[in-house]
Amino acid sequence: MTRGHDSGGQGTEPHGVTDPDRRPVTDAGRFTRRGQGSEAALGLDTLVRLQRRRPVPDTPRRLTLPDGMTASLGWDAVAVPDRLGPLVVPRLPRLGCVYTDGARWWWIVPSDSDYALPWPSPAHYAPGALVNDTARLIHRPDGAVPYTPPIPLYLALCRVLGTAPDWSRAVSA
């Protein structure tokens, strides 16, 4: 059953709004809600103020490289739970910039290091090195290159997680 409403004889509200609890927008830029015997009007100022009070979701931030680092290939990040970070480090031939946010360790890798390479779970590949939490640098490499080589990182993660690399798995037809 559809509830009818007073549309001021126009049939529909402006801009195609057809909410049965609202009346058409008035010349004053207000809309009214039907109450129990009374009407309450919300002005534009009130609506803006209410919008500003809404909680803002965490906006992802890009991991920033230390001063003096050059990333001519762009950069993404690979994250693993913090309990796995110390297990991966000794298996790497070169360690680039590494960050932690308290829950994960983040390695800087060249952009598109996920191309045709599904990183093993629980690793997380973050294009653009976008993270939701504040991360701090825990390792800065010597030199100006921030990258951890992605293939050795991938293999070290597979080894620590006890999974076979994706390219070595059997293919079913």
N, C-alpha and C positions, 0 to 999 in steps of 0.2 A: 504494500500500500504506500502510495506516495503522498506526503503531506503537501498541501497547497500553501501558497504564500501570497502576500499582497505585493505585487510587482509594480504597483502604481499604474496598472493598465497597459504596461508595455510588453508583457510576456516574458522577457528575459532581462537579466541585469546587464549593465554595460560590460564590455570586454568579454562577453560570453560566460560570465560567472553565473551559475545557476544553483547556488547553495540555498536550500529551502529555509535556513535559519537567518538569512541576511536579506536586508532590503536594498534597493538600488543605492548606489553612491549618490550623495547629495551634492549640491553645488559647493558646499563648504568642504568637500573632500573627506567626509566622514561616512562610515557605514554604521548601521544600527543592528543590534541583535534583538530578537524578540525575547522578552522576559515574561515573567508571570504577572501580567497586568501593567508592566512598566517597560520602558525602553532605555537601554544604556548605550551611549555613543562613545566610540573610541576615536580620538583625533589622531592625526598623522604623527604629532609629537609623541603621543603615548606609545604608538606602535614602534616608532624608532627607538625610544627609550627601552622598551621591552626587548627589542632585537639586540641591543647593545649589552643587555644583561645575560644573554644566553651564553653558556660556557662555550669557549672556542676549543675545538679539538686540537691536539698537538699537531702543529705544522711540521712536516719533515724538514730537516735542515741537512745541508750537504756537509760532509766531513771536509774540513779545510786542511790544506797541506801546509806544513811548516814553511816559514820564510826560506827562500833559497832553493826550494824544490821546483823542478820543472816536470810537467806531465804532458808531453807533446802528444801522447796517445789518448788523452782524456783519462778519466778514472772512474771506476766503479768500486764496490766493496763487497767482500764476502764475510759473512758473520757466522760464528759458531758459538754455542753455549760456553760460558766462561770456564767451565770444568774441563773442556776439551782443548782450550788454547795452549796451556803449558805442555800438552802431549803432542801437539802439532809442531811447535817451534823447533825442537831438535831434529826433526825430519826434513827441514827445509835447507836448501843450499844457500839461499839468500833471503834475508828478512827485510821487507820494505817497511813502510809506515804501518804501525799497528795501534789500534785505539781500543778502549774499553768503555762501556756505558754502565758497568756494574753487573750486567746480565750476560753480555756477549763480548767477544773479541771480534774486531773488524780489521780485515787486511785490505789494503789498497791494491787493486789489480788494474791492468789496462782496460779501457772501455771495451765492451762486447766480449769479455772473457767467458760469457755464458753461451756464445754462439755454438750451437750443436753440442752443448755439453751440459747435461742436467746435473747440477751439483747435488751431492748426496744429502739426504735428510739426516739430521736437523740443520744442516747448513742453509744459510739464506743468502741469495745473491741480490744485491741492491744496486740496480742501475742508477748511475748518477751519484752513488755513495750517499743516498738520502737515508737519514736515520731519524727516528722519532724522539730519542732521548739525547741528552747531552753526553758526548763522548770525549774522553781525554786521551791524548797521545801517550802511549806507554813505551813505544820504541820508535826511534828515528834512525834511519840508516845513515851510514857514512856516505858522503857524496850528495848529488842533487837529484837522484832518481828515487821516487817514492814507492815503486812497485815491488810487490812480492811476485815472483814468477807464477802464473796461474796454473800451469800443468803440474809442477811439483807440489803446489798447494793442494790441488785436487787429489793427487795421488796420496799425499800425506793424510788428508781427510779420510779418504777411502780406507787407508791402512788403520788409522785410529778407530774408525767406525766399524771395521770388519766387513766392509762391503767391497765387491769387485767393481773396478772401473766400468763405466757404462759401455765402452767399446769392447770389453772382453766378455760381456754377457752373451748367452746364446740368443740367436734371433729365431723367432718362430714364424713360420709361413702362414 
